[in-house]
Structure formats: C-alpha cells, structure tokens
Amino acid sequence: MSGHTFSAFDATVLKLSKIKNQSGSITAINNDNYLPFDIKRVYYLYDVPSGESRGGHGHRRLHQLIVAASGSFTITVDDGVVQRAFTLSNPDYGLYMPPGLWREMDSFSGGAICLVLASEEYSEDDYFRDYDNFKNYRLAL
Ligand code: TYD
C-alpha cells in the first residue's frame, strides 16, 4: 500500500473477535489478513491523567489498530482537510488508522488503556511532530 494517499475517511472501526462465557471474554488479534497490515509492534498507553490529551502527531508510513482495552477515549483523525472523531469504549472494536493522518486523543476515562498494534518498529523518523509541516506534506501530495 506504499504510495497510496489515505484520507480521514479511510480510518475505519473494525469489529474484533470476542469469545465470551460466564467467566469473562477474550479478544484475539492474529497476524492474518483481517488487518490491512502485519503487526510488528504492540504498545499501550495508560495512567493518563484526567483532562490530558495525547497524540498530537502524524505518521508517514505507520499503520495502526487502536483499541480501548479498558475504559474509553476519543481519537480525532485529521487528513489536513477533514477531521473525524471516534470514541472507542469497547475492547472488541478497534480503529484502523492508515498512514499520513494527524491524530489527537483526549477524553480519557479513569483507568483507560489504549492498546496499539503497529505495522513498524518505533522510529522517530516516521513522525510528523509539527502540524504545519504535516499540512504542507499533505498539500504537496
Ligand atoms: P508518542 O508516540 O509521542 O506518544 P503520544 O503521542 O501518545 O504522546 O511517544 C511518547 C514517547 O514514547 C516518545 O518519546 C517516544 C517513546 N516511544 C517509544 O520509545 N516507543 C514506542 O513504541 C512509542 C509509541 C513511543
């Protein structure tokens, strides 16, 4: 999918598996063709103080699936023209984020855990940290 330009409309909520019984539930995410990328890294965000926001960056190449493994939060996806907000609050749904989008995350509930499956290992080179740079990159596409 390299070379493809994604818009905010390509950010999509995917239903994940859920194996449920009286003693609880399991969601399994495999490195199969259900996700539009191969998983190379998993990380999670937690202990976010009330009122704090995260994100505030874009990625050049990274595909991600973002899951509210516990609690809830809102992700605003921005392609430089269109902004779309998604509230995640179910561990059996995940937001697929293609590359080339700015994101802000806020409205974290107490105890929220933001689980992220990512297509690449961590690389600072992949980040847009400055919104104006990001916007110029998008305008030049
Ligand atoms: P960052 O992605 O900027 O998080 P947020 O946008 O939620 O604030 O990462 C914050 C810090 O964590 C940054 O210094 C880089 C480091 N980090 C890693 O070392 N490895 C990782 O996989 C991630 C996601 C971040």
Backbone and ligand atoms as CSV (ligand in chain L), in Angstrom:
chain,resi,resn,atom,element,x,y,z
A,1,MET,N,N,0.830,-1.204,0.000
A,1,MET,CA,C,0.000,0.000,0.000
A,1,MET,C,C,0.865,1.255,0.000
A,2,SER,N,N,2.192,1.115,-0.158
A,2,SER,CA,C,3.012,2.311,-0.134
A,2,SER,C,C,2.700,3.158,-1.360
A,3,GLY,N,N,2.766,4.471,-1.215
A,3,GLY,CA,C,2.439,5.360,-2.316
A,3,GLY,C,C,0.979,5.766,-2.329
A,4,HIS,N,N,0.120,5.059,-1.603
A,4,HIS,CA,C,-1.295,5.402,-1.567
A,4,HIS,C,C,-1.512,6.583,-0.622
A,5,THR,N,N,-2.379,7.489,-1.007
A,5,THR,CA,C,-2.712,8.609,-0.125
A,5,THR,C,C,-4.031,8.313,0.572
A,6,PHE,N,N,-3.987,8.266,1.880
A,6,PHE,CA,C,-5.189,7.949,2.648
A,6,PHE,C,C,-5.837,9.237,3.148
A,7,SER,N,N,-7.148,9.211,3.248
A,7,SER,CA,C,-7.854,10.356,3.812
A,7,SER,C,C,-8.448,9.955,5.161
A,8,ALA,N,N,-9.023,10.942,5.845
A,8,ALA,CA,C,-9.665,10.667,7.135
A,8,ALA,C,C,-10.779,9.631,6.975
A,9,PHE,N,N,-11.345,9.508,5.768
A,9,PHE,CA,C,-12.430,8.541,5.554
A,9,PHE,C,C,-11.912,7.107,5.482
A,10,ASP,N,N,-10.585,6.940,5.390
A,10,ASP,CA,C,-10.008,5.586,5.409
A,10,ASP,C,C,-9.783,5.067,6.834
A,11,ALA,N,N,-9.930,5.933,7.822
A,11,ALA,CA,C,-9.869,5.471,9.220
A,11,ALA,C,C,-11.197,4.766,9.512
A,12,THR,N,N,-11.113,3.508,9.938
A,12,THR,CA,C,-12.312,2.658,9.982
A,12,THR,C,C,-12.355,1.881,11.286
A,13,VAL,N,N,-13.522,1.806,11.887
A,13,VAL,CA,C,-13.685,0.965,13.080
A,13,VAL,C,C,-13.936,-0.474,12.635
A,14,LEU,N,N,-13.082,-1.385,13.120
A,14,LEU,CA,C,-13.197,-2.809,12.777
A,14,LEU,C,C,-13.734,-3.575,13.981
A,15,LYS,N,N,-14.640,-4.490,13.717
A,15,LYS,CA,C,-15.130,-5.399,14.770
A,15,LYS,C,C,-14.088,-6.494,14.977
A,16,LEU,N,N,-13.734,-6.750,16.220
A,16,LEU,CA,C,-12.765,-7.806,16.537
A,16,LEU,C,C,-13.510,-9.011,17.100
A,17,SER,N,N,-12.789,-10.107,17.207
A,17,SER,CA,C,-13.422,-11.317,17.739
A,17,SER,C,C,-13.762,-11.126,19.216
A,18,LYS,N,N,-14.684,-11.910,19.712
A,18,LYS,CA,C,-14.972,-11.908,21.153
A,18,LYS,C,C,-15.452,-13.297,21.529
A,19,ILE,N,N,-14.699,-13.931,22.416
A,19,ILE,CA,C,-15.084,-15.251,22.911
A,19,ILE,C,C,-15.534,-15.021,24.346
A,20,LYS,N,N,-16.836,-15.178,24.556
A,20,LYS,CA,C,-17.411,-14.760,25.835
A,20,LYS,C,C,-18.036,-15.949,26.549
A,21,ASN,N,N,-17.804,-16.073,27.831
A,21,ASN,CA,C,-18.591,-17.010,28.637
A,21,ASN,C,C,-18.784,-16.410,30.026
A,22,GLN,N,N,-19.336,-17.200,30.962
A,22,GLN,CA,C,-19.682,-16.650,32.279
A,22,GLN,C,C,-18.463,-16.116,33.012
A,23,SER,N,N,-17.272,-16.626,32.663
A,23,SER,CA,C,-16.084,-16.213,33.411
A,23,SER,C,C,-15.293,-15.111,32.716
A,24,GLY,N,N,-15.878,-14.536,31.654
A,24,GLY,CA,C,-15.197,-13.396,31.033
A,24,GLY,C,C,-15.084,-13.522,29.530
A,25,SER,N,N,-14.322,-12.627,28.952
A,25,SER,CA,C,-14.234,-12.547,27.490
A,25,SER,C,C,-12.776,-12.502,27.041
A,26,ILE,N,N,-12.559,-12.981,25.825
A,26,ILE,CA,C,-11.235,-12.917,25.189
A,26,ILE,C,C,-11.411,-12.331,23.801
A,27,THR,N,N,-10.534,-11.392,23.453
A,27,THR,CA,C,-10.431,-10.931,22.065
A,27,THR,C,C,-9.043,-11.289,21.574
A,28,ALA,N,N,-8.978,-11.998,20.452
A,28,ALA,CA,C,-7.691,-12.400,19.876
A,28,ALA,C,C,-7.506,-11.672,18.541
A,29,ILE,N,N,-6.315,-11.125,18.356
A,29,ILE,CA,C,-5.992,-10.457,17.089
A,29,ILE,C,C,-4.799,-11.180,16.501
A,30,ASN,N,N,-5.002,-11.770,15.359
A,30,ASN,CA,C,-3.942,-12.552,14.720
A,30,ASN,C,C,-3.282,-11.761,13.615
A,31,ASN,N,N,-2.076,-12.208,13.277
A,31,ASN,CA,C,-1.367,-11.572,12.157
A,31,ASN,C,C,-1.847,-12.224,10.852
A,32,ASP,N,N,-3.133,-12.076,10.606
A,32,ASP,CA,C,-3.685,-12.686,9.393
A,32,ASP,C,C,-4.206,-11.583,8.493
A,33,ASN,N,N,-4.991,-11.963,7.493
A,33,ASN,CA,C,-5.400,-10.952,6.506
A,33,ASN,C,C,-6.558,-10.080,6.975
A,34,TYR,N,N,-7.014,-10.263,8.226
A,34,TYR,CA,C,-8.123,-9.413,8.688
A,34,TYR,C,C,-7.672,-7.960,8.818
A,35,LEU,N,N,-6.478,-7.759,9.355
A,35,LEU,CA,C,-5.937,-6.391,9.437
A,35,LEU,C,C,-5.231,-6.069,8.122
A,36,PRO,N,N,-5.290,-4.816,7.692
A,36,PRO,CA,C,-4.632,-4.463,6.422
A,36,PRO,C,C,-3.125,-4.250,6.555
A,37,PHE,N,N,-2.508,-4.808,7.590
A,37,PHE,CA,C,-1.050,-4.711,7.750
A,37,PHE,C,C,-0.588,-5.854,8.644
A,38,ASP,N,N,0.722,-6.136,8.599
A,38,ASP,CA,C,1.318,-7.113,9.508
A,38,ASP,C,C,1.731,-6.406,10.798
A,39,ILE,N,N,1.511,-7.066,11.914
A,39,ILE,CA,C,1.818,-6.465,13.223
A,39,ILE,C,C,3.297,-6.683,13.546
A,40,LYS,N,N,4.002,-5.568,13.785
A,40,LYS,CA,C,5.418,-5.681,14.169
A,40,LYS,C,C,5.682,-5.197,15.585
A,41,ARG,N,N,4.712,-4.451,16.137
A,41,ARG,CA,C,4.944,-3.836,17.462
A,41,ARG,C,C,3.613,-3.692,18.170
A,42,VAL,N,N,3.644,-3.880,19.459
A,42,VAL,CA,C,2.470,-3.646,20.314
A,42,VAL,C,C,2.899,-2.702,21.423
A,43,TYR,N,N,2.110,-1.671,21.667
A,43,TYR,CA,C,2.387,-0.844,22.842
A,43,TYR,C,C,1.068,-0.386,23.435
A,44,TYR,N,N,1.117,0.084,24.664
A,44,TYR,CA,C,-0.123,0.549,25.282
A,44,TYR,C,C,0.132,1.751,26.159
A,45,LEU,N,N,-0.883,2.564,26.179
A,45,LEU,CA,C,-0.853,3.870,26.850
A,45,LEU,C,C,-1.792,3.764,28.046
A,46,TYR,N,N,-1.360,4.188,29.214
A,46,TYR,CA,C,-2.185,4.043,30.413
A,46,TYR,C,C,-1.753,5.104,31.426
A,47,ASP,N,N,-2.439,5.163,32.549
A,47,ASP,CA,C,-2.168,6.179,33.589
A,47,ASP,C,C,-2.301,7.590,33.027
A,48,VAL,N,N,-3.203,7.782,32.078
A,48,VAL,CA,C,-3.376,9.133,31.509
A,48,VAL,C,C,-4.201,9.957,32.500
A,49,PRO,N,N,-3.653,11.076,32.996
A,49,PRO,CA,C,-4.412,11.876,33.966
A,49,PRO,C,C,-5.667,12.467,33.336
A,50,SER,N,N,-6.684,12.641,34.145
A,50,SER,CA,C,-7.942,13.213,33.672
A,50,SER,C,C,-7.681,14.572,33.016
A,51,GLY,N,N,-8.277,14.812,31.876
A,51,GLY,CA,C,-8.137,16.094,31.171
A,51,GLY,C,C,-6.925,16.161,30.260
A,52,GLU,N,N,-6.062,15.143,30.312
A,52,GLU,CA,C,-4.833,15.165,29.492
A,52,GLU,C,C,-5.148,14.746,28.054
A,53,SER,N,N,-4.393,15.298,27.100
A,53,SER,CA,C,-4.518,14.811,25.721
A,53,SER,C,C,-3.181,14.232,25.267
A,54,ARG,N,N,-3.263,13.299,24.315
A,54,ARG,CA,C,-2.074,12.620,23.779
A,54,ARG,C,C,-2.168,12.679,22.260
A,55,GLY,N,N,-1.249,11.989,21.625
A,55,GLY,CA,C,-1.286,12.003,20.167
A,55,GLY,C,C,-0.587,13.248,19.685
A,56,GLY,N,N,-1.324,14.130,19.031
A,56,GLY,CA,C,-0.711,15.374,18.562
A,56,GLY,C,C,0.456,15.106,17.634
A,57,HIS,N,N,0.307,14.138,16.740
A,57,HIS,CA,C,1.346,13.851,15.757
A,57,HIS,C,C,0.744,13.075,14.581
A,58,GLY,N,N,1.537,12.930,13.544
A,58,GLY,CA,C,1.149,12.105,12.400
A,58,GLY,C,C,2.254,11.114,12.107
A,59,HIS,N,N,1.953,10.137,11.269
A,59,HIS,CA,C,2.957,9.145,10.860
A,59,HIS,C,C,3.024,9.089,9.341
A,60,ARG,N,N,4.220,8.890,8.838
A,60,ARG,CA,C,4.423,8.803,7.385
A,60,ARG,C,C,4.056,7.430,6.827
A,61,ARG,N,N,4.475,6.377,7.524
A,61,ARG,CA,C,4.328,5.024,6.965
A,61,ARG,C,C,3.528,4.075,7.849
A,62,LEU,N,N,3.322,4.463,9.101
A,62,LEU,CA,C,2.782,3.527,10.094
A,62,LEU,C,C,1.282,3.276,9.933
A,63,HIS,N,N,0.923,1.999,9.881
A,63,HIS,CA,C,-0.481,1.584,10.014
A,63,HIS,C,C,-0.676,1.157,11.469
A,64,GLN,N,N,-1.841,1.440,12.020
A,64,GLN,CA,C,-2.096,1.080,13.417
A,64,GLN,C,C,-3.530,0.589,13.594
A,65,LEU,N,N,-3.695,-0.264,14.567
A,65,LEU,CA,C,-5.038,-0.573,15.070
A,65,LEU,C,C,-5.052,-0.139,16.524
A,66,ILE,N,N,-6.002,0.710,16.874
A,66,ILE,CA,C,-6.065,1.295,18.217
A,66,ILE,C,C,-7.311,0.755,18.921
A,67,VAL,N,N,-7.109,0.211,20.108
A,67,VAL,CA,C,-8.190,-0.456,20.841
A,67,VAL,C,C,-8.286,0.130,22.248
A,68,ALA,N,N,-9.494,0.416,22.696
A,68,ALA,CA,C,-9.697,0.775,24.106
A,68,ALA,C,C,-9.786,-0.549,24.871
A,69,ALA,N,N,-8.639,-1.068,25.316
A,69,ALA,CA,C,-8.620,-2.361,26.009
A,69,ALA,C,C,-9.337,-2.251,27.354
A,70,SER,N,N,-9.358,-1.039,27.904
A,70,SER,CA,C,-10.135,-0.752,29.112
A,70,SER,C,C,-10.563,0.708,29.045
A,71,GLY,N,N,-11.735,1.026,29.567
A,71,GLY,CA,C,-12.202,2.410,29.600
A,71,GLY,C,C,-12.505,2.953,28.217
A,72,SER,N,N,-12.364,4.256,28.088
A,72,SER,CA,C,-12.735,4.901,26.825
A,72,SER,C,C,-11.909,6.158,26.586
A,73,PHE,N,N,-11.847,6.562,25.332
A,73,PHE,CA,C,-11.179,7.811,24.934
A,73,PHE,C,C,-11.653,8.160,23.536
A,74,THR,N,N,-11.344,9.383,23.124
A,74,THR,CA,C,-11.741,9.862,21.799
A,74,THR,C,C,-10.495,10.141,20.970
A,75,ILE,N,N,-10.523,9.696,19.715
A,75,ILE,CA,C,-9.428,9.968,18.777
A,75,ILE,C,C,-9.985,10.841,17.668
A,76,THR,N,N,-9.344,11.973,17.433
A,76,THR,CA,C,-9.715,12.806,16.293
A,76,THR,C,C,-8.666,12.625,15.206
A,77,VAL,N,N,-9.142,12.211,14.042
A,77,VAL,CA,C,-8.298,11.898,12.893
A,77,VAL,C,C,-8.413,13.061,11.917
A,78,ASP,N,N,-7.277,13.484,11.376
A,78,ASP,CA,C,-7.255,14.709,10.566
A,78,ASP,C,C,-6.342,14.475,9.366
A,79,ASP,N,N,-6.865,14.662,8.149
A,79,ASP,CA,C,-6.024,14.491,6.953
A,79,ASP,C,C,-5.562,15.832,6.388
A,80,GLY,N,N,-5.718,16.892,7.181
A,80,GLY,CA,C,-5.321,18.233,6.745
A,80,GLY,C,C,-6.503,19.019,6.208
A,81,VAL,N,N,-7.586,18.300,5.879
A,81,VAL,CA,C,-8.801,18.957,5.380
A,81,VAL,C,C,-10.004,18.537,6.230
A,82,VAL,N,N,-10.147,17.227,6.399
A,82,VAL,CA,C,-11.307,16.661,7.095
A,82,VAL,C,C,-10.875,16.115,8.450
A,83,GLN,N,N,-11.667,16.409,9.484
A,83,GLN,CA,C,-11.442,15.821,10.805
A,83,GLN,C,C,-12.617,14.914,11.145
A,84,ARG,N,N,-12.306,13.739,11.671
A,84,ARG,CA,C,-13.367,12.832,12.127
A,84,ARG,C,C,-13.008,12.355,13.524
A,85,ALA,N,N,-14.008,12.331,14.414
A,85,ALA,CA,C,-13.761,11.905,15.802
A,85,ALA,C,C,-14.404,10.538,16.042
A,86,PHE,N,N,-13.653,9.668,16.708
A,86,PHE,CA,C,-14.129,8.328,17.048
A,86,PHE,C,C,-13.986,8.161,18.552
A,87,THR,N,N,-15.046,7.731,19.212
A,87,THR,CA,C,-14.922,7.375,20.622
A,87,THR,C,C,-14.864,5.860,20.727
A,88,LEU,N,N,-13.777,5.375,21.308
A,88,LEU,CA,C,-13.602,3.932,21.491
A,88,LEU,C,C,-13.924,3.588,22.940
A,89,SER,N,N,-14.761,2.582,23.142
A,89,SER,CA,C,-15.140,2.209,24.509
A,89,SER,C,C,-15.412,0.712,24.635
A,90,ASN,N,N,-15.093,-0.050,23.593
A,90,ASN,CA,C,-15.363,-1.487,23.589
A,90,ASN,C,C,-14.105,-2.239,23.214
A,91,PRO,N,N,-13.640,-3.186,24.048
A,91,PRO,CA,C,-12.401,-3.916,23.726
A,91,PRO,C,C,-12.519,-4.810,22.498
A,92,ASP,N,N,-13.736,-5.010,21.989
A,92,ASP,CA,C,-13.874,-5.848,20.790
A,92,ASP,C,C,-14.111,-5.010,19.531
A,93,TYR,N,N,-13.722,-3.744,19.583
A,93,TYR,CA,C,-13.685,-2.897,18.384
A,93,TYR,C,C,-12.332,-2.196,18.342
A,94,GLY,N,N,-11.796,-1.965,17.143
A,94,GLY,CA,C,-10.534,-1.244,17.019
A,94,GLY,C,C,-10.608,-0.260,15.868
A,95,LEU,N,N,-9.921,0.849,16.032
A,95,LEU,CA,C,-9.872,1.852,14.957
A,95,LEU,C,C,-8.632,1.606,14.107
A,96,TYR,N,N,-8.846,1.286,12.841
A,96,TYR,CA,C,-7.731,1.160,11.898
A,96,TYR,C,C,-7.328,2.564,11.431
A,97,MET,N,N,-6.053,2.867,11.626
A,97,MET,CA,C,-5.505,4.173,11.237
A,97,MET,C,C,-4.465,3.954,10.144
A,98,PRO,N,N,-4.751,4.330,8.906
A,98,PRO,CA,C,-3.732,4.233,7.860
A,98,PRO,C,C,-2.678,5.326,8.037
A,99,PRO,N,N,-1.595,5.270,7.281
A,99,PRO,CA,C,-0.547,6.291,7.401
A,99,PRO,C,C,-1.018,7.652,6.873
A,100,GLY,N,N,-0.284,8.679,7.279
A,100,GLY,CA,C,-0.491,10.005,6.685
A,100,GLY,C,C,-1.590,10.818,7.330
A,101,LEU,N,N,-2.010,10.433,8.532
A,101,LEU,CA,C,-3.071,11.168,9.221
A,101,LEU,C,C,-2.549,11.731,10.542
A,102,TRP,N,N,-2.995,12.933,10.848
A,102,TRP,CA,C,-2.720,13.524,12.162
A,102,TRP,C,C,-3.743,12.972,13.138
A,103,ARG,N,N,-3.366,12.779,14.390
A,103,ARG,CA,C,-4.324,12.323,15.395
A,103,ARG,C,C,-4.109,13.028,16.724
A,104,GLU,N,N,-5.250,13.296,17.383
A,104,GLU,CA,C,-5.251,13.814,18.755
A,104,GLU,C,C,-6.121,12.865,19.566
A,105,MET,N,N,-5.717,12.608,20.800
A,105,MET,CA,C,-6.502,11.721,21.661
A,105,MET,C,C,-6.810,12.443,22.953
A,106,ASP,N,N,-8.103,12.415,23.336
A,106,ASP,CA,C,-8.476,13.075,24.591
A,106,ASP,C,C,-9.694,12.386,25.202
A,107,SER,N,N,-10.272,13.022,26.223
A,107,SER,CA,C,-11.438,12.476,26.939
A,107,SER,C,C,-11.180,11.063,27.469
A,108,PHE,N,N,-9.962,10.835,27.998
A,108,PHE,CA,C,-9.648,9.521,28.568
A,108,PHE,C,C,-10.456,9.313,29.852
A,109,SER,N,N,-11.113,8.176,29.961
A,109,SER,CA,C,-11.780,7.827,31.218
A,109,SER,C,C,-10.711,7.372,32.224
A,110,GLY,N,N,-11.077,7.339,33.498
A,110,GLY,CA,C,-10.152,6.804,34.509
A,110,GLY,C,C,-9.831,5.355,34.177
A,111,GLY,N,N,-8.590,4.980,34.313
A,111,GLY,CA,C,-8.191,3.589,34.079
A,111,GLY,C,C,-8.156,3.169,32.624
A,112,ALA,N,N,-8.268,4.135,31.696
A,112,ALA,CA,C,-8.286,3.762,30.269
A,112,ALA,C,C,-6.947,3.153,29.852
A,113,ILE,N,N,-7.028,2.128,29.025
A,113,ILE,CA,C,-5.830,1.530,28.420
A,113,ILE,C,C,-6.014,1.581,26.912
A,114,CYS,N,N,-5.089,2.275,26.253
A,114,CYS,CA,C,-5.101,2.405,24.799
A,114,CYS,C,C,-4.056,1.434,24.246
A,115,LEU,N,N,-4.553,0.348,23.679
A,115,LEU,CA,C,-3.688,-0.700,23.130
A,115,LEU,C,C,-3.487,-0.426,21.638
A,116,VAL,N,N,-2.236,-0.419,21.209
A,116,VAL,CA,C,-1.948,-0.105,19.802
A,116,VAL,C,C,-1.149,-1.242,19.162
A,117,LEU,N,N,-1.642,-1.743,18.047
A,117,LEU,CA,C,-0.909,-2.701,17.224
A,117,LEU,C,C,-0.393,-1.920,16.034
A,118,ALA,N,N,0.901,-2.043,15.753
A,118,ALA,CA,C,1.519,-1.171,14.755
A,118,ALA,C,C,2.292,-1.975,13.721
A,119,SER,N,N,2.381,-1.407,12.525
A,119,SER,CA,C,2.983,-2.122,11.391
A,119,SER,C,C,4.503,-2.017,11.342
A,120,GLU,N,N,5.098,-1.122,12.170
A,120,GLU,CA,C,6.547,-0.907,12.126
A,120,GLU,C,C,7.083,-0.792,13.539
A,121,GLU,N,N,8.354,-1.055,13.682
A,121,GLU,CA,C,9.012,-0.768,14.955
A,121,GLU,C,C,9.065,0.748,15.157
A,122,TYR,N,N,9.310,1.151,16.393
A,122,TYR,CA,C,9.353,2.590,16.685
A,122,TYR,C,C,10.477,3.272,15.908
A,123,SER,N,N,10.127,4.374,15.260
A,123,SER,CA,C,11.136,5.175,14.571
A,123,SER,C,C,10.706,6.640,14.595
A,124,GLU,N,N,11.520,7.471,15.213
A,124,GLU,CA,C,11.169,8.896,15.304
A,124,GLU,C,C,11.085,9.526,13.913
A,125,ASP,N,N,11.831,8.975,12.942
A,125,ASP,CA,C,11.800,9.499,11.563
A,125,ASP,C,C,10.426,9.397,10.923
A,126,ASP,N,N,9.610,8.504,11.462
A,126,ASP,CA,C,8.290,8.280,10.873
A,126,ASP,C,C,7.273,9.325,11.326
A,127,TYR,N,N,7.652,10.132,12.325
A,127,TYR,CA,C,6.686,11.068,12.924
A,127,TYR,C,C,6.664,12.420,12.227
A,128,PHE,N,N,5.468,12.990,12.127
A,128,PHE,CA,C,5.310,14.442,11.970
A,128,PHE,C,C,4.996,14.958,13.359
A,129,ARG,N,N,5.844,15.818,13.874
A,129,ARG,CA,C,5.588,16.378,15.210
A,129,ARG,C,C,5.008,17.786,15.119
A,130,ASP,N,N,5.100,18.378,13.933
A,130,ASP,CA,C,4.669,19.766,13.755
A,130,ASP,C,C,3.480,19.783,12.783
A,131,TYR,N,N,2.373,20.377,13.232
A,131,TYR,CA,C,1.150,20.334,12.417
A,131,TYR,C,C,1.320,21.065,11.097
A,132,ASP,N,N,2.038,22.184,11.093
A,132,ASP,CA,C,2.224,22.927,9.834
A,132,ASP,C,C,3.043,22.107,8.836
A,133,ASN,N,N,4.073,21.407,9.312
A,133,ASN,CA,C,4.842,20.511,8.425
A,133,ASN,C,C,3.951,19.432,7.846
A,134,PHE,N,N,3.119,18.873,8.732
A,134,PHE,CA,C,2.196,17.822,8.295
A,134,PHE,C,C,1.268,18.355,7.208
A,135,LYS,N,N,0.725,19.555,7.438
A,135,LYS,CA,C,-0.222,20.123,6.485
A,135,LYS,C,C,0.460,20.410,5.144
A,136,ASN,N,N,1.676,20.901,5.197
A,136,ASN,CA,C,2.417,21.150,3.955
A,136,ASN,C,C,2.675,19.850,3.202
A,137,TYR,N,N,2.999,18.798,3.936
A,137,TYR,CA,C,3.203,17.481,3.323
A,137,TYR,C,C,1.918,17.033,2.629
A,138,ARG,N,N,0.788,17.202,3.294
A,138,ARG,CA,C,-0.488,16.774,2.705
A,138,ARG,C,C,-0.837,17.611,1.481
A,139,LEU,N,N,-0.568,18.891,1.552
A,139,LEU,CA,C,-0.911,19.767,0.415
A,139,LEU,C,C,-0.077,19.419,-0.805
A,140,ALA,N,N,1.164,18.911,-0.564
A,140,ALA,CA,C,2.066,18.607,-1.674
A,140,ALA,C,C,1.784,17.243,-2.312
A,141,LEU,N,N,0.887,16.463,-1.705
A,141,LEU,CA,C,0.635,15.098,-2.226
A,141,LEU,C,C,-0.084,15.133,-3.576
L,1,TYD,P1,P,4.490,9.342,21.359
L,1,TYD,O1,O,4.241,8.411,20.241
L,1,TYD,O2,O,4.877,10.758,21.023
L,1,TYD,O3,O,3.213,9.329,22.310
L,1,TYD,P2,P,1.966,10.335,22.430
L,1,TYD,O4,O,1.702,10.883,21.075
L,1,TYD,O5,O,0.873,9.482,22.968
L,1,TYD,O6,O,2.344,11.385,23.410
L,1,TYD,O7,O,5.600,8.701,22.294
L,1,TYD,C1,C,5.938,9.275,23.533
L,1,TYD,C2,C,7.357,8.881,23.863
L,1,TYD,O8,O,7.472,7.467,23.954
L,1,TYD,C3,C,8.345,9.349,22.818
L,1,TYD,O9,O,9.465,9.904,23.490
L,1,TYD,C4,C,8.801,8.082,22.138
L,1,TYD,C5,C,8.507,6.977,23.116
L,1,TYD,N1,N,8.054,5.756,22.416
L,1,TYD,C6,C,8.923,4.698,22.270
L,1,TYD,O10,O,10.085,4.727,22.701
L,1,TYD,N2,N,8.493,3.559,21.644
L,1,TYD,C7,C,7.231,3.453,21.143
L,1,TYD,O11,O,6.870,2.396,20.559
L,1,TYD,C8,C,6.334,4.575,21.278
L,1,TYD,C9,C,4.951,4.535,20.736
L,1,TYD,C10,C,6.793,5.706,21.930
